[in-house]
């Protein structure tokens, strides 16, 4: 398939994808078995997308090939200097069998922003979207049709140039892999317990917090393990001013009794596409949305006074998760559970699965 669309900023050359079919592709029976209970990130589809980039050649050699190990030189700079980024996006099967994705232009823009911060080349939006189309063209049968199920797509980019020197790599690889995803919650959405991390930071001012890069998630693993040891499901981080940042992999949203919805804003918080979509739906209902700093003291005092009526987390995987308790050294504070979070979750997922009108034009069909 040839790309012919034009970028809003500049023209991009069309890419012709070479397709090599996986001769050991899963049987229909095996696919059906996996889709009965997909889990998350455990089983992968038969193929993957691979596009190369070099300083001299730009983006080139686009292909769809069998899923499998990636040959990598031991001196590849990603292994030594961590120059890598990724995205997470889903494909949804609608009732008529068609396959759609949700706001891929936003994921493409976020990947570009991450690339700028990590000194990697920016993949044009058209190439990003086409890479999703190409994978669905060969692996569309892996998109499940069960309730709250989807195909999770993981585009990622890393520096593969073999050299030991601290500079931006001049050879880069971009891939897309996919994994069927089951419902995040079994038996319905459940409130989560959140551990307040006061000793560890996820990211710092001027750092890579706004980029979707593996190092940010690596830095959250130790605090997450500590949270688990305290009987908590997730960890929430603060910045140097004691303002709330985000969870290890989700944004935080506060609902106030006067009709305001507040979400933390800083240059060290990842721009959440799910979060921004939920906030748009809330604005459509007449809520006032504020993106600003909110301190841990404002959070705790707002809950204690009743000014904050609901707190929830949101992200690609879970969509929306009510926060039922905030836990820290010496305290365990119940959080108010309201109706807005789950109502917004229902509206958003209805749009994603084609059960409700897509008023904002967020859906893009991938199989046509």
C-alpha positions in Angstrom: 0.0 0.0 0.0 1.3 3.4 -0.9 0.9 6.5 1.2 -0.3 9.6 -0.7 -1.5 11.9 2.0 0.3 15.2 2.7 1.5 16.4 6.1 0.1 19.8 7.2 3.6 21.1 7.8 5.5 19.7 4.8 5.2 17.2 2.0 6.4 13.7 2.8 7.5 11.1 0.3 5.2 8.1 -0.1 6.3 4.8 1.5 5.8 1.5 -0.3 5.6 -1.3 2.3 7.0 -4.7 1.4 5.0 -7.5 3.0 6.5 -10.8 4.0 3.9 -13.2 5.4 4.6 -15.3 8.4 4.7 -18.9 7.3 4.3 -20.1 10.9 1.3 -17.9 11.6 -1.1 -19.0 14.3 -3.9 -21.3 13.3 -7.5 -20.0 13.4 -8.1 -22.3 16.4 -5.1 -20.8 18.2 -6.3 -17.3 17.5 -9.8 -18.1 18.8 -8.2 -19.7 21.9 -6.2 -16.5 22.6 -9.2 -14.2 22.0 -11.3 -16.1 24.5 -9.0 -14.8 27.3 -6.5 -12.3 25.8 -4.9 -11.0 29.0 -2.6 -8.1 28.3 0.8 -8.0 26.6 1.3 -11.7 26.8 0.5 -13.0 23.3 1.5 -11.1 20.2 0.2 -11.2 16.7 1.9 -12.9 13.7 3.6 -9.8 12.2 5.3 -6.5 13.0 6.0 -3.3 11.1 9.7 -2.2 10.7 10.8 1.2 9.2 14.5 2.3 9.2 15.9 5.8 9.5 19.4 7.1 8.9 20.9 10.5 8.9 21.6 10.3 5.2 18.7 8.2 4.0 15.8 9.5 6.1 12.9 7.1 6.6 13.2 4.1 4.3 12.8 0.4 3.8 9.2 0.1 5.3 8.1 -3.4 5.7 5.7 -5.8 7.4 7.5 -9.0 8.4 7.0 -12.0 10.7 7.0 -11.1 14.4 10.2 -12.2 16.0 13.5 -11.3 17.6 15.3 -8.1 16.5 19.0 -8.5 15.7 20.9 -5.9 17.7 24.6 -5.1 17.9 25.9 -5.2 21.5 27.2 -1.7 21.0 23.8 -0.3 19.9 23.5 3.0 21.6 20.0 2.3 23.0 21.6 -0.3 25.3 24.0 2.2 26.7 22.3 5.6 26.6 18.6 4.7 26.7 17.6 6.6 23.5 14.1 5.1 23.0 10.5 6.1 23.0 7.1 4.4 22.5 3.4 4.8 22.3 0.3 2.9 23.2 -2.9 2.9 21.2 -5.8 0.5 20.6 -7.8 -1.0 17.7 -11.5 -1.6 18.4 -13.8 -4.0 16.5 -17.2 -2.5 16.0 -20.5 -4.4 15.8 -20.4 -4.5 12.0 -16.9 -6.1 12.1 -15.0 -3.0 11.0 -11.8 -2.0 12.9 -11.2 1.5 14.2 -8.6 3.3 16.2 -8.9 6.4 18.4 -7.2 9.8 17.9 -4.1 8.4 16.2 -3.1 11.9 15.2 -2.6 12.7 18.9 -0.5 9.6 19.4 1.6 10.6 16.4 2.1 14.1 17.7 3.1 12.8 21.2 5.6 10.4 19.6 7.0 13.3 17.7 7.3 15.4 20.9 9.0 12.5 22.6 11.4 12.1 19.7 12.4 15.8 19.9 13.1 15.4 23.6 15.2 12.2 23.2 17.0 13.6 20.1 15.4 11.0 17.8 14.0 11.6 14.3 10.3 12.6 14.1 8.1 10.1 12.3 5.6 12.0 10.1 2.0 11.5 11.2 1.1 9.9 7.8 3.8 7.3 8.3 2.6 6.6 11.9 -1.0 6.1 10.8 0.0 4.0 7.8 2.1 1.7 10.0 -1.1 0.9 12.0 -3.0 0.3 8.8 -0.4 -2.0 7.4 -0.3 -4.1 10.5 -4.1 -4.4 10.7 -4.1 -5.4 7.0 -2.3 -8.6 7.8 -3.3 -9.2 11.5 -6.8 -7.8 11.6 -8.1 -11.3 12.7 -6.4 -10.7 16.0 -8.7 -7.8 16.9 -11.1 -9.3 19.5 -14.9 -8.6 19.6 -15.6 -9.3 23.3 -16.8 -6.7 25.8 -14.0 -4.2 26.6 -11.5 -6.1 24.5 -9.2 -4.6 21.9 -6.0 -5.0 20.1 -3.2 -3.1 21.8 -0.8 -1.5 19.4 2.7 -0.6 20.6 4.7 1.6 18.2 8.3 2.2 19.4 11.5 3.7 18.2 15.1 3.2 19.4 18.7 4.1 18.5 20.3 1.1 16.8 23.6 2.7 15.7 26.6 0.7 17.0 29.0 3.1 18.7 30.1 4.1 22.2 29.9 7.9 22.3 27.5 10.3 23.9 25.6 11.8 21.0 22.4 11.3 19.1 22.4 8.1 17.1 22.5 8.4 13.3 20.6 5.1 12.7 17.2 4.5 14.2 14.6 1.7 14.0 10.8 2.1 14.3 8.6 -0.9 14.9 4.9 -1.6 15.6 3.9 -4.8 17.5 0.4 -5.8 18.7 -1.2 -7.8 21.4 -4.8 -8.7 22.0 -6.0 -7.1 25.2 -8.8 -8.3 27.5 -11.0 -6.3 29.8 -8.7 -4.4 32.2 -11.2 -5.1 35.1 -12.9 -8.5 35.5 -16.2 -8.2 37.2 -16.5 -4.5 36.7 -14.4 -1.4 37.5 -13.0 -1.4 41.0 -11.6 1.6 43.0 -7.8 1.4 43.5 -5.7 2.2 46.5 -2.9 4.7 45.8 0.4 5.0 47.6 1.8 8.5 48.0 5.5 8.4 47.1 7.4 11.1 49.1 10.9 9.7 48.7 11.1 9.0 45.0 10.4 11.1 41.9 9.2 10.0 38.5 10.7 12.9 36.7 12.2 16.3 37.3 11.7 19.8 36.0 13.2 20.1 32.5 13.7 16.3 32.4 12.0 13.7 30.2 8.7 13.5 32.2 6.6 14.8 29.3 8.2 12.2 26.9 6.9 8.6 26.7 10.3 7.0 27.2 11.2 3.8 29.0 13.4 5.5 31.6 10.4 7.2 33.2 8.7 3.9 33.7 11.9 2.3 35.0 12.2 5.0 37.7 8.6 4.1 38.8 9.2 0.4 39.4 10.9 0.6 42.8 8.2 2.9 44.2 5.5 0.7 42.6 7.0 -2.3 44.4 6.9 -0.4 47.6 3.3 0.5 47.0 2.5 -3.1 46.4 4.2 -4.0 49.7 1.8 -1.5 51.4 -1.2 -3.1 49.9 -1.7 -0.5 47.2 -2.4 -0.9 43.5 -0.6 2.2 42.2 1.8 4.9 43.2 1.3 8.7 42.8 4.3 11.0 42.5 4.9 14.6 43.6 7.3 17.2 42.1 9.8 19.3 44.0 7.1 21.7 45.1 4.9 18.9 46.5 2.5 19.3 43.6 0.7 16.2 42.4 2.2 14.8 39.1 0.8 11.5 38.0 0.7 7.8 38.7 3.3 5.4 37.4 1.4 5.2 34.1 -1.8 7.2 34.5 -3.0 10.8 34.8 -5.0 12.0 37.8 -8.2 14.0 37.7 -10.1 15.8 40.6 -13.8 16.6 40.6 -14.9 19.6 42.8 -18.4 20.1 44.1 -18.7 23.5 42.4 -18.5 21.9 38.9 -14.8 22.3 38.3 -12.6 19.5 37.2 -8.9 19.9 37.9 -6.0 18.0 36.4 -2.3 18.6 37.2 -0.3 20.5 34.6 3.5 20.7 34.4 6.3 20.1 31.9 7.1 16.8 33.6 3.7 15.2 33.1 2.9 13.1 30.1 0.1 14.5 27.9 -2.7 12.0 28.4 -4.8 11.4 25.3 -7.4 9.5 27.3 -7.4 12.2 29.9 -7.9 15.0 27.4 -10.7 13.1 25.7 -12.5 12.6 29.0 -12.0 16.3 29.9 -13.5 17.3 26.5 -16.5 15.1 27.2 -16.9 16.7 30.6 -16.7 20.2 29.1 -19.4 19.1 26.6 -21.6 18.5 29.7 -21.0 21.9 31.1 -18.1 21.3 33.5 -15.3 23.8 33.9 -11.9 22.2 33.3 -8.7 23.6 34.9 -5.3 22.4 34.0 -3.0 23.7 36.8 -0.8 22.7 39.7 -2.6 21.1 42.6 -0.6 20.4 45.7 -0.9 17.2 47.9 -2.2 19.5 50.7 -5.0 20.8 48.4 -5.9 17.3 47.5 -6.1 16.0 51.1 -7.8 19.1 52.5 -10.3 19.2 49.6 -11.3 15.6 50.3 -11.5 16.3 54.1 -13.7 19.4 53.6 -15.9 17.8 50.9 -14.8 20.3 48.2 -13.4 17.4 46.2 -16.1 14.9 45.5 -14.3 12.4 43.3 -10.8 11.5 42.3 -9.9 9.2 39.4 -7.0 8.0 37.3 -7.1 7.5 33.6 -5.0 6.0 30.8 -5.0 3.9 27.6 -5.1 0.5 29.3 -7.7 1.0 32.1 -9.5 4.1 30.6 -10.8 5.3 33.9 -10.1 4.0 37.4 -11.8 5.5 40.5 -9.3 6.2 43.4 -10.7 4.7 46.5 -7.9 5.5 49.0 -4.8 7.6 49.3 -2.2 5.9 51.5 1.1 7.2 52.9 3.4 7.0 55.8 1.1 7.1 58.8 -2.3 7.7 57.1 -4.9 5.8 55.0 -7.5 8.2 53.8 -10.7 7.0 51.9 -11.5 9.0 48.8 -15.0 9.9 47.7 -16.5 7.8 45.0 -18.9 9.6 42.7 -20.7 8.9 39.5 -18.9 11.1 37.0 -15.8 9.0 36.4 -17.8 5.9 35.4 -20.3 7.9 33.4 -17.4 9.5 31.4 -15.8 6.1 31.0 -19.0 4.7 29.6 -19.4 7.5 27.2 -15.8 7.3 26.0 -15.8 3.6 25.5 -19.2 3.8 23.7 -17.5 6.2 21.2 -14.5 4.0 20.8 -16.6 0.9 20.1 -19.0 2.6 17.8 -22.0 2.4 20.2 -22.4 6.2 20.4 -22.0 9.1 18.0 -18.4 10.3 17.4 -19.2 14.0 17.6 -15.6 15.1 17.6 -14.3 13.0 14.8 -11.9 11.0 17.0 -12.3 7.6 15.3 -10.3 6.4 12.3 -11.1 3.3 10.4 -8.0 1.1 9.8 -9.3 -1.7 7.7 -10.6 0.3 4.7 
